[in-house]
């Protein structure tokens, strides 16, 4: 997804008008529109303001996913994907992660019991 598409999606998910977003960022509604249409791109200061406003990373905002397979990159990829979820999907994801951790704990407990019997 392009920066403009991401911006529009984030704005609409939060039910914020272009005008309100522009006011919050100190720019015009027309500039928000031009970003969403990929006619123009924000400077780095504005990009940081937008990312902070939506409480997401700049990578997520611009649609960048690191290609490396190192653990730090995997965390970046996870964060990017998690940030793209709706609130309901985030809750589901957290439930699944907690379930995996509980299952791992139970498996480790069973292995410990078998070794010590």
C-alpha atoms as a printed R data frame, in Angstrom:
    type eleno elety resid chain resno       x       y      z
1   ATOM     1    CA   UNK     A     1   0.000   0.000  0.000
2   ATOM     2    CA   UNK     A     2   1.165   3.513 -0.701
3   ATOM     3    CA   UNK     A     3   1.603   6.211  1.917
4   ATOM     4    CA   UNK     A     4  -1.532   7.949  0.649
5   ATOM     5    CA   UNK     A     5  -3.626   4.787  0.864
6   ATOM     6    CA   UNK     A     6  -2.312   4.061  4.355
7   ATOM     7    CA   UNK     A     7  -3.060   7.599  5.496
8   ATOM     8    CA   UNK     A     8  -6.585   7.494  4.117
9   ATOM     9    CA   UNK     A     9  -7.244   4.085  5.678
10  ATOM    10    CA   UNK     A    10  -5.974   5.194  9.099
11  ATOM    11    CA   UNK     A    11  -7.952   8.408  8.965
12  ATOM    12    CA   UNK     A    12 -11.185   6.666  7.962
13  ATOM    13    CA   UNK     A    13 -10.756   3.878 10.539
14  ATOM    14    CA   UNK     A    14 -10.626   6.542 13.221
15  ATOM    15    CA   UNK     A    15 -13.501   8.488 11.654
16  ATOM    16    CA   UNK     A    16 -11.477  11.692 11.330
17  ATOM    17    CA   UNK     A    17 -12.157  14.158  8.529
18  ATOM    18    CA   UNK     A    18  -9.343  15.498  6.385
19  ATOM    19    CA   UNK     A    19 -10.043  18.915  7.854
20  ATOM    20    CA   UNK     A    20  -9.765  17.729 11.463
21  ATOM    21    CA   UNK     A    21  -6.571  15.838 10.724
22  ATOM    22    CA   UNK     A    22  -5.119  18.865  8.973
23  ATOM    23    CA   UNK     A    23  -6.004  21.094 11.923
24  ATOM    24    CA   UNK     A    24  -4.396  18.656 14.363
25  ATOM    25    CA   UNK     A    25  -1.209  18.592 12.282
26  ATOM    26    CA   UNK     A    26  -1.125  22.278 11.423
27  ATOM    27    CA   UNK     A    27  -1.654  21.773  7.690
28  ATOM    28    CA   UNK     A    28  -4.563  22.297  5.324
29  ATOM    29    CA   UNK     A    29  -7.298  19.852  4.366
30  ATOM    30    CA   UNK     A    30  -6.139  20.247  0.762
31  ATOM    31    CA   UNK     A    31  -2.666  19.034  1.725
32  ATOM    32    CA   UNK     A    32  -4.129  15.962  3.459
33  ATOM    33    CA   UNK     A    33  -6.120  15.293  0.282
34  ATOM    34    CA   UNK     A    34  -3.019  15.598 -1.886
35  ATOM    35    CA   UNK     A    35  -1.165  13.147  0.396
36  ATOM    36    CA   UNK     A    36  -4.007  10.633  0.210
37  ATOM    37    CA   UNK     A    37  -4.101  10.899 -3.596
38  ATOM    38    CA   UNK     A    38  -0.294  10.460 -3.705
39  ATOM    39    CA   UNK     A    39  -0.005  13.807 -5.487
40  ATOM    40    CA   UNK     A    40   2.482  15.084 -2.936
41  ATOM    41    CA   UNK     A    41   4.476  13.691 -0.026
42  ATOM    42    CA   UNK     A    42   5.038  15.188  3.408
43  ATOM    43    CA   UNK     A    43   8.433  16.350  4.589
44  ATOM    44    CA   UNK     A    44  10.033  14.346  7.385
45  ATOM    45    CA   UNK     A    45   8.748  16.647 10.135
46  ATOM    46    CA   UNK     A    46   5.158  16.258  8.936
47  ATOM    47    CA   UNK     A    47   5.642  12.507  8.508
48  ATOM    48    CA   UNK     A    48   6.735  12.279 12.140
49  ATOM    49    CA   UNK     A    49   3.697  14.335 13.238
50  ATOM    50    CA   UNK     A    50   1.355  12.046 11.295
51  ATOM    51    CA   UNK     A    51   2.960   8.884 12.729
52  ATOM    52    CA   UNK     A    52   2.770  10.334 16.242
53  ATOM    53    CA   UNK     A    53  -0.845  11.384 15.721
54  ATOM    54    CA   UNK     A    54  -1.838   7.822 14.758
55  ATOM    55    CA   UNK     A    55   0.610   6.280 17.260
56  ATOM    56    CA   UNK     A    56   2.294   4.100 14.645
57  ATOM    57    CA   UNK     A    57   5.783   3.783 13.235
58  ATOM    58    CA   UNK     A    58   6.855   5.710 10.159
59  ATOM    59    CA   UNK     A    59   7.614   2.352  8.508
60  ATOM    60    CA   UNK     A    60   4.005   1.300  9.014
61  ATOM    61    CA   UNK     A    61   2.758   4.665  7.810
62  ATOM    62    CA   UNK     A    62   4.687   4.539  4.551
63  ATOM    63    CA   UNK     A    63   4.118   0.809  4.013
64  ATOM    64    CA   UNK     A    64   7.726  -0.309  4.441
65  ATOM    65    CA   UNK     A    65   8.534  -3.879  5.498
66  ATOM    66    CA   UNK     A    66  12.174  -4.820  6.083
67  ATOM    67    CA   UNK     A    67  13.278  -7.791  3.990
68  ATOM    68    CA   UNK     A    68  15.914  -9.181  6.382
69  ATOM    69    CA   UNK     A    69  15.153 -12.305  8.408
70  ATOM    70    CA   UNK     A    70  17.030 -11.319 11.556
71  ATOM    71    CA   UNK     A    71  15.048 -11.228 14.828
72  ATOM    72    CA   UNK     A    72  14.918  -7.422 14.929
73  ATOM    73    CA   UNK     A    73  13.479  -7.408 11.432
74  ATOM    74    CA   UNK     A    74  10.919 -10.017 12.402
75  ATOM    75    CA   UNK     A    75   9.796  -7.779 15.253
76  ATOM    76    CA   UNK     A    76   9.483  -4.861 12.838
77  ATOM    77    CA   UNK     A    77   7.411  -7.018 10.521
78  ATOM    78    CA   UNK     A    78   5.240  -8.191 13.413
79  ATOM    79    CA   UNK     A    79   4.754  -4.603 14.615
80  ATOM    80    CA   UNK     A    80   3.852  -3.502 11.086
81  ATOM    81    CA   UNK     A    81   1.286  -6.250 10.702
82  ATOM    82    CA   UNK     A    82  -0.105  -5.779 14.218
83  ATOM    83    CA   UNK     A    83  -0.479  -2.036 13.639
84  ATOM    84    CA   UNK     A    84  -2.516  -2.728 10.511
85  ATOM    85    CA   UNK     A    85  -5.129  -4.724 12.460
86  ATOM    86    CA   UNK     A    86  -8.416  -3.311 13.653
87  ATOM    87    CA   UNK     A    87  -8.852  -3.048 17.426
88  ATOM    88    CA   UNK     A    88 -10.924  -6.237 17.383
89  ATOM    89    CA   UNK     A    89  -8.256  -8.125 15.420
90  ATOM    90    CA   UNK     A    90  -5.554  -6.859 17.793
91  ATOM    91    CA   UNK     A    91  -7.507  -8.311 20.710
92  ATOM    92    CA   UNK     A    92  -7.818 -11.634 18.867
93  ATOM    93    CA   UNK     A    93  -4.112 -11.631 18.102
94  ATOM    94    CA   UNK     A    94  -3.243 -11.004 21.752
95  ATOM    95    CA   UNK     A    95  -5.577 -13.825 22.797
96  ATOM    96    CA   UNK     A    96  -3.836 -16.208 20.366
97  ATOM    97    CA   UNK     A    97  -0.387 -15.169 21.602
98  ATOM    98    CA   UNK     A    98  -1.388 -15.642 25.240
99  ATOM    99    CA   UNK     A    99  -2.823 -19.057 24.394
100 ATOM   100    CA   UNK     A   100   0.446 -20.067 22.702
101 ATOM   101    CA   UNK     A   101   2.449 -18.990 25.740
102 ATOM   102    CA   UNK     A   102   0.152 -20.868 28.132
103 ATOM   103    CA   UNK     A   103   0.402 -23.975 25.958
104 ATOM   104    CA   UNK     A   104   4.199 -23.705 25.980
105 ATOM   105    CA   UNK     A   105   4.211 -23.375 29.782
106 ATOM   106    CA   UNK     A   106   2.009 -26.462 30.144
107 ATOM   107    CA   UNK     A   107   4.199 -28.426 27.741
108 ATOM   108    CA   UNK     A   108   7.314 -27.437 29.695
109 ATOM   109    CA   UNK     A   109   5.621 -28.395 32.983
110 ATOM   110    CA   UNK     A   110   4.696 -31.816 31.566
111 ATOM   111    CA   UNK     A   111   8.269 -32.387 30.371
112 ATOM   112    CA   UNK     A   112   9.603 -31.407 33.805
113 ATOM   113    CA   UNK     A   113   7.210 -33.811 35.532
114 ATOM   114    CA   UNK     A   114   8.139 -36.695 33.194
115 ATOM   115    CA   UNK     A   115  11.867 -36.123 33.764
116 ATOM   116    CA   UNK     A   116  11.507 -36.065 37.524
117 ATOM   117    CA   UNK     A   117   9.261 -39.120 37.880
